Amino acid sequence: MILLYLSETQLRDRLFIKDFVHNYRVSGKAILIHDSFHDTVSDTRFVTKRLSSLLSEAMVYNNAFSSDQRTFFHPVADGYQLNMELVSHLLSPIQLLILNPVMRIKDKPTLVDPLKLVQAVRVSTEVSELITFTDNPLSPLGRKGEVLSREEDVKRLLGVYEEEKASIELAYTLRPARLASPSQYDA
C-alpha cells in the first residue's frame, strides 16, 4: 500500500492540486492523509471533500472521510491505532482512501496532529512507500524523487535546495519518505 501526505501549503496551492489530481497514477491501493486547513474543522472537512471530488472527475475511484466519522483511529498511549478492518473493507472497491485529521475527542470534532495519523497507518499496515511533495510544484527537487531516510540526506539536499527547507524537513520527519513532484509521483 502507498501512503501519501499533503501539507497545508500544498492544499492552498491550486497549481499543485491541479497537477496532483491530473497526474494521479498510483497503481494499487493508497491512503492519502492531509493536513488541516485554516486550523478549522469545517474548512478541513471541505478540503477533504473537494479533493475527493476533483479526483473523481479525473476518474480516480476514491472515498473521503473525516477520521471521526467512522472511527478510523483509536487513541492509544503515544498516538493512535488504525482500524485496519474498516480500512480494508472500504479500500476493497476503490483505489484511494482520503482521510483528514478531524477526530472525535470528548464528543466534539477536534483537529489532531496529522503526522501521528501517518505514523498510525505505517504501524498498522504494510506501507511500501510514503510519498510527500515539494512545496514548489516546479522545483527540480521533486522531479528527482529523492528518498530521505538519513540526516546526511537532509544536509545534502539543504545545501542545494535551501528554498525547499520545509518540504525536506517534513520528509525527514516522515522518514523514510520520497519527496516528489505533483506532476511526477507514480508508484
C-alpha positions in Angstrom: 0.0 0.0 0.0 1.1 3.5 -0.8 0.7 6.3 1.7 0.5 9.9 0.5 0.7 13.1 2.6 -0.3 16.6 1.7 0.7 19.6 3.8 -1.4 22.8 4.2 0.9 24.7 2.0 0.2 22.2 -0.8 -3.5 22.2 -0.2 -3.5 26.0 -0.6 -1.7 25.9 -4.0 -4.2 25.5 -6.9 -1.4 24.6 -9.4 -0.2 21.9 -7.0 -3.7 20.4 -6.6 -4.4 20.5 -10.3 -1.1 18.7 -11.1 -1.6 16.2 -8.3 -5.1 15.3 -9.4 -4.5 15.1 -13.1 -1.2 13.1 -12.7 -2.5 10.5 -10.2 -1.1 7.2 -11.4 -0.6 5.2 -8.2 -1.1 1.6 -9.0 -2.7 -0.4 -6.3 -4.3 0.8 -3.1 -3.4 4.0 -1.4 -4.3 6.1 1.6 -3.9 9.9 1.5 -3.8 11.9 4.7 -3.8 15.6 4.5 -3.0 18.4 7.0 -5.7 20.6 8.5 -6.8 23.7 6.6 -7.0 27.1 8.2 -7.0 25.2 11.6 -10.7 24.8 11.5 -12.8 21.6 11.4 -15.2 22.9 8.8 -12.5 24.1 6.3 -10.6 20.8 6.8 -13.7 18.8 6.0 -14.4 20.9 3.0 -10.9 20.4 1.6 -11.3 16.6 2.1 -14.5 16.6 0.1 -13.0 18.9 -2.6 -10.0 16.6 -3.1 -12.3 13.7 -3.4 -14.5 15.5 -6.0 -11.5 16.6 -8.1 -10.0 13.1 -8.1 -13.4 11.6 -9.0 -13.6 14.0 -12.0 -10.1 12.6 -13.0 -11.5 9.1 -12.8 -9.7 8.1 -9.6 -12.0 5.8 -7.7 -11.8 7.2 -4.2 -13.7 7.8 -1.0 -13.1 10.6 1.6 -13.9 10.7 5.3 -13.2 12.8 8.3 -11.4 10.4 10.7 -14.1 11.0 13.3 -17.0 9.8 11.1 -16.3 6.1 11.3 -13.7 5.8 14.0 -10.8 5.2 11.7 -8.3 5.8 14.5 -8.4 4.8 18.2 -6.4 6.7 20.7 -3.5 4.8 22.4 -0.8 5.8 24.8 1.5 7.6 22.5 -0.7 8.3 19.4 -3.3 6.4 17.5 -4.1 3.0 16.2 -5.7 2.5 12.7 -8.9 0.5 12.5 -7.5 -1.8 9.8 -10.6 -3.9 9.5 -12.6 -0.8 8.5 -9.9 0.5 6.1 -9.6 -2.9 4.4 -13.4 -3.0 3.9 -13.5 0.5 2.5 -10.5 0.1 0.2 -11.7 -3.1 -1.4 -13.7 -1.4 -4.2 -11.7 1.8 -4.6 -8.1 2.9 -5.4 -7.7 5.7 -2.8 -9.0 6.4 0.7 -8.7 10.1 1.7 -8.6 10.9 5.4 -8.2 14.1 7.3 -7.1 14.9 10.9 -10.5 15.5 12.4 -11.0 13.2 15.4 -13.9 13.0 17.9 -12.5 13.9 21.3 -14.9 14.2 24.2 -17.8 14.0 21.8 -16.5 17.0 19.9 -14.8 17.1 16.4 -11.3 18.2 17.0 -8.2 18.7 14.8 -5.3 16.4 15.8 -1.7 16.2 14.6 -1.9 14.5 11.1 1.7 13.2 11.4 0.5 11.0 14.3 -2.1 9.6 11.9 0.5 8.9 9.3 2.6 7.1 11.9 -0.5 5.0 12.9 -1.1 4.0 9.3 2.6 3.0 9.0 2.5 0.9 12.1 -0.8 -0.8 11.3 -0.3 -1.7 7.6 2.4 -2.7 5.2 3.2 0.7 3.7 5.5 0.1 0.7 6.2 3.8 0.3 5.4 7.1 1.8 5.3 10.0 -0.7 5.2 13.6 0.2 5.7 16.6 -2.0 7.8 19.7 -2.5 6.0 23.0 -1.7 7.0 24.4 -5.0 5.4 22.2 -7.6 8.0 23.3 -10.2 11.0 22.5 -8.0 13.6 20.3 -9.7 14.0 18.5 -6.3 10.6 16.9 -6.7 11.4 15.5 -10.2 14.4 13.6 -8.8 12.2 11.6 -6.4 14.7 11.7 -3.6 14.2 9.3 -0.7 15.0 10.8 2.7 15.9 8.4 5.4 19.2 9.7 7.0 20.4 13.0 8.4 23.0 13.1 5.6 20.2 13.2 3.0 18.8 16.4 4.7 22.2 18.1 4.8 23.0 17.3 1.2 19.6 18.5 -0.1 19.5 21.6 2.0 22.9 22.6 0.6 21.4 22.7 -2.9 17.6 23.3 -2.3 17.5 25.7 0.6 14.2 27.1 -0.6 12.6 23.7 0.0 13.7 23.5 3.6 10.2 22.9 5.0 9.5 20.1 2.5 12.8 18.5 3.1 12.4 18.6 6.9 8.8 17.2 6.6 10.0 14.3 4.5 12.8 13.6 7.0 10.2 13.7 9.9 8.1 11.1 8.0 11.2 9.1 7.0 11.7 7.1 5.1 9.8 9.2 2.6 10.1 10.0 -1.1 10.0 13.7 -1.9 8.2 14.0 -5.2 6.6 16.5 -7.6 2.8 16.6 -8.0 3.3 16.1 -11.8 5.6 13.1 -11.3 5.0 10.7 -8.5 3.7 7.4 -9.9 4.3 4.5 -7.7 
